[in-house]
Amino acid sequence: MTALGRLRFPVAGSRGRRYPEPPHPYRNDFQRDRDRIIHSRAFRRLENKTQVFPAGISDHFRNRLTHTIEVSQIARTLASALELNEDLTEALSLGHDIGHPPFAHAGEEELDRQMRRFGDRFDHNLHALRIVESFEHRYARFPGLNLTFEVREGIVKHSRDFEPGENPALDEYLPGLRPPLEAQLIDLADEVAYNTADLDDAFSAGLFGIDQISEAVPEFERRYEQTEGQFPGASCRERFQEVLRGLVDGLVSGLIQGTSHAAEEARVADWTDVREHRRRLAAFTAPTQATDRELKQFLHHAVYFSEAMVDERRRSAAMIAALFEFYVAHPGKLPEYYVEPLAASTVHRVVCDYIAGMTDGFLERCYHQVTGA
């Protein structure tokens, strides 16, 4: 493995903030961005937003906030090993999910379905950008959090690139160019975190057994057979945890090695070359990519769309649909601070913004108040 310190994005290379501010005496701009995200209301609300399993099933399952912390830990490890900018990486990882609506991906899909009725869309990354640019009100001098350009860019680009003209609202974020390598790592760190954490939670929930995961993911089977020899007196649960730790370590190591190899093969000289390169450089090694893909496929069939989860997805989607329709028909029932934006925006967009910001519990309370159910 070759460290990539030459590709580290420098704080001095930042395009700065939309509203200029004097420098802080002992925190650099990316550290300040990290702190602003952590102190935002949107970040705190992640504690009561579903990751995969809704509240009430167990006290031990991840929520959107604990997932974000796990992503941040993995991302910082990656940045440290590759000698990239840990502060930028941490700020991006902590902010990568603040635009998620209640009830995980079922909530996002339902909000998008409702918006399509009006020829519009909902995307949690674009919603996150709206949060940090407009919705958070913590400063008298400017709207939003006034984050640096690179953190805002990473929020909308960490999972995909876009071309000029593809989305006019994002034309300032260098369409056609890659984001810094720190931002490219976030989506893959996210995959490592949710693939292994969702496997852990689903096993605890009894949604699959060792035989099923071993058949679907050869790397799991290989590691589990090793633990049987190493820990003959261990319980099934203890062996599972040993394998899980090994999977996390293997995926992270594969991502470090794959990214290092891709950067060397591309012969990029510095962080400016990263932007200009024809493709992203953050990548797993081929064997690790195969394991990552197998884990995702297994979780898709055995967990996310299992019979136990489908009913919950339908229930949460139905509540979001009912609330959306109610507020579109009765916009005057929105909270006062959402009524004012109606003068400058469409009703369906304001309703979408309101619902997307809700926690699971608050949405359920609103649903019961509105429907009397």
Rosetta blueprint (number, residue, H / E / L):
1 M L
2 T L
3 A L
4 L L
5 G H
6 R H
7 L H
8 R L
9 F L
10 P L
11 V H
12 A H
13 G H
14 S L
15 R L
16 G L
17 R E
18 R L
19 Y L
20 P L
21 E L
22 P L
23 P L
24 H L
25 P L
26 Y L
27 R L
28 N L
29 D H
30 F H
31 Q H
32 R H
33 D H
34 R H
35 D H
36 R H
37 I H
38 I H
39 H L
40 S L
41 R H
42 A H
43 F H
44 R H
45 R H
46 L H
47 E H
48 N H
49 K L
50 T E
51 Q L
52 V L
53 F L
54 P L
55 A L
56 G L
57 I L
58 S L
59 D L
60 H L
61 F L
62 R L
63 N E
64 R H
65 L H
66 T H
67 H H
68 T H
69 I H
70 E H
71 V H
72 S H
73 Q H
74 I H
75 A H
76 R H
77 T H
78 L H
79 A H
80 S H
81 A H
82 L H
83 E L
84 L L
85 N L
86 E H
87 D H
88 L H
89 T H
90 E H
91 A H
92 L H
93 S H
94 L H
95 G H
96 H L
97 D L
98 I L
99 G L
100 H L
101 P L
102 P L
103 F L
104 A H
105 H H
106 A H
107 G H
108 E H
109 E H
110 E H
111 L H
112 D H
113 R H
114 Q H
115 M H
116 R H
117 R L
118 F L
119 G L
120 D L
121 R L
122 F L
123 D L
124 H H
125 N H
126 L H
127 H H
128 A H
129 L H
130 R H
131 I H
132 V H
133 E H
134 S H
135 F H
136 E L
137 H E
138 R L
139 Y L
140 A L
141 R L
142 F L
143 P L
144 G E
145 L L
146 N L
147 L L
148 T E
149 F H
150 E H
151 V H
152 R H
153 E H
154 G H
155 I H
156 V H
157 K H
158 H L
159 S L
160 R L
161 D L
162 F L
163 E L
164 P L
165 G L
166 E L
167 N L
168 P H
169 A H
170 L H
171 D L
172 E L
173 Y L
174 L L
175 P L
176 G L
177 L L
178 R L
179 P L
180 P L
181 L H
182 E H
183 A H
184 Q H
185 L H
186 I H
187 D H
188 L H
189 A H
190 D H
191 E H
192 V H
193 A H
194 Y H
195 N H
196 T H
197 A H
198 D H
199 L H
200 D H
201 D H
202 A H
203 F H
204 S H
205 A L
206 G L
207 L L
208 F L
209 G L
210 I H
211 D H
212 Q H
213 I H
214 S H
215 E H
216 A H
217 V L
218 P H
219 E H
220 F H
221 E H
222 R H
223 R H
224 Y H
225 E H
226 Q H
227 T H
228 E H
229 G H
230 Q H
231 F L
232 P L
233 G L
234 A L
235 S L
236 C H
237 R H
238 E H
239 R H
240 F H
241 Q H
242 E H
243 V H
244 L H
245 R H
246 G H
247 L H
248 V H
249 D H
250 G H
251 L H
252 V H
253 S H
254 G H
255 L H
256 I H
257 Q H
258 G H
259 T H
260 S H
261 H H
262 A H
263 A H
264 E H
265 E H
266 A H
267 R L
268 V L
269 A L
270 D L
271 W H
272 T H
273 D H
274 V H
275 R H
276 E H
277 H L
278 R L
279 R L
280 R L
281 L L
282 A L
283 A L
284 F L
285 T L
286 A H
287 P H
288 T H
289 Q H
290 A H
291 T H
292 D H
293 R H
294 E H
295 L H
296 K H
297 Q H
298 F H
299 L H
300 H H
301 H H
302 A H
303 V H
304 Y H
305 F L
306 S L
307 E H
308 A H
309 M H
310 V H
311 D H
312 E H
313 R H
314 R H
315 R H
316 S H
317 A H
318 A H
319 M H
320 I H
321 A H
322 A H
323 L H
324 F H
325 E H
326 F H
327 Y H
328 V H
329 A H
330 H L
331 P H
332 G H
333 K H
334 L L
335 P L
336 E H
337 Y H
338 Y H
339 V H
340 E H
341 P H
342 L H
343 A H
344 A L
345 S L
346 T L
347 V H
348 H H
349 R H
350 V H
351 V H
352 C H
353 D H
354 Y H
355 I H
356 A H
357 G L
358 M L
359 T L
360 D H
361 G H
362 F H
363 L H
364 E H
365 R H
366 C H
367 Y H
368 H H
369 Q H
370 V H
371 T H
372 G L
373 A L
